[in-house]
Amino acid sequence: MTQKLDIEAALEHSLRKQVKSPQLDGRFDAAVWSRIEAGEQSVSASRVAAPVPASAHWLSIINGVGVVVALLLVVYFGAPALGPVEVKVPAVSAPEISASTMNLVTRLSVPVITAASLMFALMFTSLGRRLKAELRQFL
C-alpha cells in the first residue's frame, strides 16, 4: 500500500513541476472587476430601452377596476360590522319568473356561457392564436 502511495505522490510532484500557472496579482483582479462592471452597465442600459407592451396597460386598468370593486364590496358589506354605520338598502322586488321560463333560460345560457369561456381561454394558447390568424385571412 505504501508503494502505491509513493507512486501517486511522485506522479503528483511531477505534474506540479510540469504545470506552471502564472502568479495572479492585483492587475488580474482589476481586469476581472472591470469586465464585470462593463457587463452590468450594458445590461442596465438594455433594461432601460425596453418598451412597455400594450397588454401591460390593459392589465393595469383591469387591476385598478378590480381594486375599486373590491374596496366597494368591503365598504358596503364591512361597514355594518365595523361600527354603528347604517347602510340602508332600498327594497327592490325582483320580477317573478315561472319555472318553465327559468328552465328554458338555464338550458340555453349554460352552453352559451361555457362555449364563450372556452373560446376566451383558447385565445391565450398557441392553437388559438393560429386559428385567429387563419380566420383573419378569410374575413
TIDORO-599834 format. One record per residue: x, y, z of N, C-alpha, C in turn; residue in one letter. Coordinates in steps of 0.02 Angstrom, whole numbers, padded with zeros to 5 digits, always signed. Layout:
BEGIN
XYZXYZXYZA...
This chain:
BEGIN
+00041-00059+00000+00000+00000+00000+00043+00063+00000M+00098+00061+00036+00142+00120+00037+00176+00131-00030T+00188+00078-00067+00218+00085-00133+00171+00122-00179Q+00106+00106-00174+00055+00141-00215+00052+00215-00196K+00053+00229-00132+00051+00299-00110+00114+00337-00131L+00171+00303-00129+00234+00334-00151+00231+00351-00225D+00203+00304-00264+00197+00316-00337+00151+00375-00350I+00094+00378-00316+00047+00433-00325+00078+00500-00305E+00115+00501-00251+00149+00562-00229+00200+00584-00280A+00238+00537-00308+00288+00554-00359+00255+00581-00421A+00199+00551-00442+00163+00575-00501+00136+00645-00489L+00108+00657-00431+00081+00723-00417+00137+00775-00416E+00195+00758-00386+00252+00804-00384+00276+00819-00455H+00278+00768-00498+00299+00777-00567+00251+00822-00605S+00186+00811-00594+00136+00853-00628+00141+00926-00605L+00151+00936-00542+00156+01005-00516+00217+01041-00546R+00272+01005-00559+00330+01036-00589+00317+01053-00662K+00279+01011-00697+00267+01021-00768+00217+01078-00782Q+00167+01085-00739+00115+01135-00750+00133+01197-00709V+00149+01249-00745+00167+01313-00713+00109+01362-00723K+00079+01383-00670+00024+01432-00675+00052+01501-00660S+00027+01551-00695+00051+01619-00683+00028+01643-00614P+00069+01683-00584+00051+01712-00519+00000+01768-00531Q-00054+01765-00494-00107+01815-00501-00094+01872-00453L-00098+01932-00479-00086+01990-00437-00145+02038-00442D-00137+02098-00421-00191+02147-00420-00215+02166-00490G-00172+02160-00540-00192+02178-00609-00247+02130-00633R-00239+02067-00617-00289+02017-00638-00356+02032-00605F-00356+02046-00540-00419+02063-00506-00450+02125-00535D-00409+02176-00550-00436+02238-00578-00467+02225-00647A-00436+02182-00687-00463+02167-00754-00529+02130-00748A-00534+02083-00701-00597+02046-00691-00652+02092-00669V-00638+02135-00620-00690+02181-00596-00711+02232-00649W-00665+02253-00691-00684+02300-00744-00729+02265-00795S-00716+02201-00810-00760+02165-00856-00830+02155-00825R-00833+02141-00762-00898+02133-00728-00936+02198-00730I-00904+02254-00715-00937+02319-00716-00961+02337-00786E-00921+02322-00838-00942+02336-00906-01003+02294-00925A-01004+02231-00903-01062+02189-00917-01124+02214-00882G-01118+02237-00820-01176+02263-00784-01202+02327-00816E-01157+02369-00841-01179+02431-00873-01216+02417-00938Q-01194+02367-00976-01229+02352-01038-01297+02320-01024S-01302+02280-00970-01366+02250-00952-01414+02304-00928V-01391+02350-00887-01435+02403-00861-01456+02449-00917S-01414+02461-00967-01432+02504-01023-01485+02470-01066A-01481+02404-01074-01531+02370-01115-01598+02365-01078S-01598+02364-01012-01661+02361-00974-01699+02426-00981R-01666+02482-00983-01699+02546-00988-01732+02555-01056V-01703+02528-01108-01727+02539-01176-01787+02495-01194A-01805+02446-01153-01859+02401-01170-01927+02437-01166A-01968+02434-01219-02033+02468-01218-02084+02428-01177P-02132+02463-01151-02185+02431-01112-02239+02406-01161V-02257+02342-01159-02308+02318-01206-02377+02346-01189P-02421+02347-01239-02488+02375-01229-02528+02332-01181A-02514+02267-01178-02551+02224-01132-02539+02243-01060S-02481+02272-01045-02467+02293-00977-02513+02350-00955A-02530+02394-01002-02576+02449-00986-02646+02421-00972H-02668+02375-01013-02734+02345-01003-02736+02307-00937W-02683+02273-00921-02680+02236-00859-02684+02283-00799L-02651+02341-00804-02655+02390-00750-02725+02418-00743S-02759+02430-00799-02827+02456-00797-02874+02404-00766I-02868+02342-00786-02911+02289-00759-02897+02279-00685I-02833+02282-00665-02817+02277-00594-02847+02335-00554N-02845+02395-00583-02874+02452-00549-02949+02445-00539G-02983+02420-00591-03056+02408-00585-03069+02356-00532V-03029+02303-00530-03037+02251-00480-03027+02277-00409G-02978+02321-00400-02966+02350-00334-03024+02394-00313V-03051+02433-00359-03108+02476-00343-03168+02435-00324V-03182+02382-00362-03239+02339-00346-03229+02305-00278V-03169+02282-00265-03155+02250-00200-03164+02300-00143A-03141+02362-00151-03150+02412-00099-03223+02429-00088L-03261+02434-00142-03333+02447-00135-03368+02391-00097L-03350+02329-00113-03380+02273-00078-03361+02272-00005L-03299+02288+00010-03277+02290+00080-03314+02345+00118V-03320+02402+00087-03355+02458+00120-03429+02441+00128V-03460+02415+00077-03532+02403+00079-03550+02349+00130Y-03512+02293+00128-03529+02238+00173-03491+02241+00239F-03435+02275+00241-03395+02278+00302-03413+02335+00347G-03444+02388+00320-03461+02446+00360-03508+02429+00418A-03560+02390+00409-03603+02373+00466-03566+02334+00520P-03519+02294+00501-03482+02255+00551-03431+02297+00588A-03408+02352+00560-03356+02391+00592-03382+02443+00641L-03444+02460+00639-03467+02511+00686-03541+02525+00678G-03561+02579+00707-03633+02596+00706-03655+02627+00640P-03619+02618+00587-03638+02645+00522-03695+02604+00495V-03749+02638+00475-03806+02602+00448-03809+02614+00372E-03814+02560+00336-03820+02564+00264-03891+02543+00247V-03928+02589+00218-03998+02574+00200-03999+02549+00129K-04025+02490+00120-04032+02461+00054-04105+02468+00035V-04118+02500-00023-04188+02508-00042-04219+02440-00058P-04282+02434-00042-04317+02371-00054-04334+02367-00128A-04305+02320-00161-04317+02309-00232-04343+02238-00240V-04400+02232-00271-04427+02165-00280-04410+02141-00351S-04388+02080-00354-04372+02050-00418-04435+02025-00451A-04438+02030-00517-04498+02006-00551-04503+01929-00544P-04564+01906-00541-04574+01834-00534-04566+01801-00602E-04529+01747-00602-04515+01710-00664-04542+01640-00655I-04578+01616-00705-04606+01549-00699-04551+01497-00704S-04566+01437-00680-04517+01383-00680-04499+01362-00751A-04547+01364-00796-04532+01344-00865-04486+01394-00899S-04497+01458-00885-04453+01510-00913-04382+01503-00885T-04377+01491-00820-04311+01482-00789-04276+01420-00816M-04313+01368-00828-04285+01307-00857-04259+01320-00927N-04297+01357-00968-04276+01372-01036-04213+01416-01036L-04212+01467-00993-04154+01511-00988-04092+01472-00967V-04100+01428-00919-04044+01388-00895-04019+01342-00951T-04065+01310-00985-04045+01264-01039-04009+01300-01095R-04027+01361-01109-03995+01398-01164-03931+01434-01142L-03930+01460-01081-03874+01501-01061-03812+01461-01041S-03821+01404-01011-03763+01365-00989-03718+01346-01047V-03743+01317-01102-03697+01301-01157-03665+01363-01189P-03703+01418-01193-03676+01479-01223-03619+01507-01179V-03630+01510-01114-03578+01536-01069-03517+01489-01070I-03528+01424-01071-03473+01376-01074-03433+01384-01138T-03467+01390-01194-03432+01397-01258-03393+01463-01261A-03423+01516-01236-03388+01581-01236-03326+01578-01190A-03332+01545-01133-03275+01539-01087-03219+01498-01119S-03237+01444-01152-03186+01402-01184-03152+01439-01242L-03190+01477-01281-03160+01515-01335-03114+01570-01309M-03134+01602-01254-03092+01653-01224-03027+01622-01198F-03031+01565-01166-02971+01531-01141-02927+01507-01199A-02959+01486-01253-02921+01461-01311-02880+01516-01344L-02903+01579-01338-02867+01635-01368-02796+01641-01340M-02784+01617-01279-02719+01626-01247-02673+01566-01258F-02692+01520-01302-02648+01463-01317-02620+01472-01387T-02570+01433-01404-02540+01438-01470-02590+01415-01524S-02631+01366-01508-02682+01343-01555-02731+01399-01569L-02752+01435-01518-02799+01490-01526-02771+01546-01569G-02706+01561-01559-02675+01613-01600-02672+01592-01673R-02657+01528-01685-02655+01505-01755-02724+01507-01786R-02776+01486-01749-02844+01489-01776-02865+01561-01791L-02847+01607-01746-02864+01677-01757-02830+01704-01820K-02767+01684-01831-02731+01706-01891-02764+01677-01953A-02786+01614-01950-02820+01584-02007-02886+01619-02022E-02924+01635-01969-02989+01669-01979-02980+01739-02007L-02926+01773-01990-02914+01840-02017-02902+01839-02091R-02876+01783-02118-02864+01779-02190-02931+01776-02228Q-02982+01746-02197-03046+01740-02232-03091+01799-02220F-03081+01837-02168-03126+01894-02153-03100+01958-02179L
